[in-house]
Amino acid sequence: MRIGVDIMGSDHGPVVPIRAAVMAARELAADIRLVLIGDPIAIREGLAAEGADEARFDIVPSEDDITMSANAAMALRTNPKSSISIGFNLLKEGQLDAFASTGNTGAMLVGSIFSVKPISGVIRPCIPSVVPKENGNYGILLDVGANADCKPDVLSQFGLLGSLLAEHVYHIPNPKVGLLNIGEEDKKGNVVTQSAFGLMKENTQFNFIGNVEGRDLFNGKADVIVCDGFVGNIVLKAIEAFHDLLKQRGVHEPFFDRFDYENYGGLPVLGVNGNVIIGHGISNVITIKNMILFTREVVESKLNERIREAFM
């Protein structure tokens, strides 16, 4: 297995992802190779500073790397030697089994859609997020930002994509899929959610349990909660803000500590022909290490193969 790691995408510079890669390599099997994409001088200096064996890694040089403020579509066209562009090229050519980055999220989405491209039958690839449950388990919320406006058939597909992720990566048997709405009744919501409800109810590929409300985000009613990216991103940011507020106030209740995104590292872009993992730009060493280890789990789960089978 070969996992590409974007060394130039971190808000903290290359030192943090290099250190994270060294830590991850110590926990990975010998047949899993980390491909570090970035400034070769910085990478070699970073590996030496960590006392790591350079021979344990592959180094792929990049230049003109994409900043967080860059226009995503334009940056990929005008920066073909950037770490993100190179990572997608290697993934597309089959030289990587996965590509993970904490860099420009827009560029990662554009690369996912226009480089490795959506799996046949997938209308809109999406980004999920993990939501902790009060019973100790985890749930999936999607979409959380890739698609601000969604038609009913797109939301229905999110239900299938989320169900496959929950089952094959998080090992939740027959995951319960709910549609986030303003009430539990079948006819609640706007035109889009009402139409999506009908499509999801008719879909036999996943276990649809009906509408769920915001109060159900953290209980066990649904394992997968579907919404458009506009709503999902607001929910996600509200959860993160709530966690930060509690942390600032010195609250360390174990359940609320599980809201910390550092525990999860990154999450896959669902529905594209390649394993693409996106993490936060502000991620620290432990977070990026977890992102790399999670990337291995996604590859081993053969999630993309399961998605292709479902959309045949």
Secondary structure as the mmCIF struct_conf table of DSSP 4:
data_model
#
loop_
_struct_conf.conf_type_id
_struct_conf.id
_struct_conf.beg_label_comp_id
_struct_conf.beg_label_asym_id
_struct_conf.beg_label_seq_id
_struct_conf.end_label_comp_id
_struct_conf.end_label_asym_id
_struct_conf.end_label_seq_id
STRN STRN1 ARG A 2 ASP A 6
BEND BEND1 ILE A 7 MET A 8
TURN_TY1_P TURN_TY1_P1 ASP A 11 HIS A 12
TURN_TY1_P TURN_TY1_P2 PRO A 14 PRO A 14
HELX_RH_AL_P HELX_RH_AL_P1 VAL A 15 GLU A 27
BEND BEND2 LEU A 28 LEU A 28
TURN_TY1_P TURN_TY1_P3 ALA A 30 ASP A 31
STRN STRN2 ARG A 33 GLY A 38
HELX_RH_AL_P HELX_RH_AL_P2 PRO A 40 ALA A 49
TURN_TY1_P TURN_TY1_P4 GLU A 50 GLY A 51
HELX_RH_3T_P HELX_RH_3T_P1 GLU A 54 ARG A 56
STRN STRN3 PHE A 57 PRO A 61
BEND BEND3 ASP A 64 ASP A 64
HELX_LH_PP_P HELX_LH_PP_P1 ASP A 65 THR A 67
TURN_TY1_P TURN_TY1_P5 MET A 68 SER A 69
BEND BEND4 ALA A 70 ALA A 70
HELX_RH_AL_P HELX_RH_AL_P3 ALA A 72 THR A 78
TURN_TY1_P TURN_TY1_P6 PRO A 80 LYS A 81
BEND BEND5 SER A 82 SER A 82
HELX_RH_AL_P HELX_RH_AL_P4 SER A 83 LYS A 92
TURN_TY1_P TURN_TY1_P7 GLU A 93 GLY A 94
BEND BEND6 GLN A 95 GLN A 95
BEND BEND7 ASP A 97 ASP A 97
STRN STRN4 ALA A 98 SER A 101
BEND BEND8 GLY A 103 GLY A 103
HELX_RH_AL_P HELX_RH_AL_P5 THR A 105 GLY A 111
HELX_RH_PI_P HELX_RH_PI_P1 SER A 112 VAL A 116
STRN STRN5 PRO A 118 PRO A 118
HELX_LH_PP_P HELX_LH_PP_P2 ILE A 119 ILE A 119
TURN_TY1_P TURN_TY1_P8 SER A 120 GLY A 121
BEND BEND9 ILE A 123 ARG A 124
STRN STRN6 CYS A 126 CYS A 126
STRN STRN7 PRO A 128 PRO A 132
TURN_TY1_P TURN_TY1_P9 GLU A 134 ASN A 135
BEND BEND10 GLY A 136 GLY A 136
STRN STRN8 TYR A 138 LEU A 142
BEND BEND11 VAL A 144 ALA A 146
BEND BEND12 ALA A 148 ASP A 149
HELX_RH_AL_P HELX_RH_AL_P6 PRO A 152 HIS A 168
TURN_TY1_P TURN_TY1_P10 VAL A 169 VAL A 169
BEND BEND13 TYR A 170 TYR A 170
BEND BEND14 PRO A 173 ASN A 174
STRN STRN9 LYS A 176 LEU A 180
BEND BEND15 ILE A 182 ILE A 182
BEND BEND16 GLU A 184 GLU A 185
TURN_TY1_P TURN_TY1_P11 ASP A 186 LYS A 187
BEND BEND17 GLY A 189 GLY A 189
HELX_RH_AL_P HELX_RH_AL_P7 VAL A 191 GLU A 202
BEND BEND18 GLN A 205 PHE A 206
STRN STRN10 ASN A 207 VAL A 212
HELX_RH_3T_P HELX_RH_3T_P2 GLY A 214 ASP A 216
BEND BEND19 LEU A 217 LYS A 221
BEND BEND20 ASP A 223 ASP A 223
STRN STRN11 VAL A 224 VAL A 226
HELX_RH_AL_P HELX_RH_AL_P8 GLY A 229 GLN A 248
TURN_TY1_P TURN_TY1_P12 ARG A 249 GLY A 250
HELX_RH_AL_P HELX_RH_AL_P9 PRO A 254 ASP A 257
TURN_TY1_P TURN_TY1_P13 ARG A 258 PHE A 259
HELX_RH_3T_P HELX_RH_3T_P3 TYR A 261 ASN A 263
TURN_TY1_P TURN_TY1_P14 TYR A 264 TYR A 264
STRN STRN12 GLY A 266 PRO A 268
HELX_LH_PP_P HELX_LH_PP_P3 VAL A 269 VAL A 269
STRN STRN13 LEU A 270 LEU A 270
TURN_TY1_P TURN_TY1_P15 GLY A 271 GLY A 271
STRN STRN14 VAL A 272 VAL A 272
BEND BEND21 ASN A 273 GLY A 274
STRN STRN15 ASN A 275 GLY A 279
TURN_TY1_P TURN_TY1_P16 GLY A 281 ILE A 282
HELX_RH_AL_P HELX_RH_AL_P10 VAL A 285 SER A 301
TURN_TY1_P TURN_TY1_P17 LYS A 302 LYS A 302
HELX_RH_AL_P HELX_RH_AL_P11 LEU A 303 ALA A 310
TURN_TY1_P TURN_TY1_P18 PHE A 311 PHE A 311
#
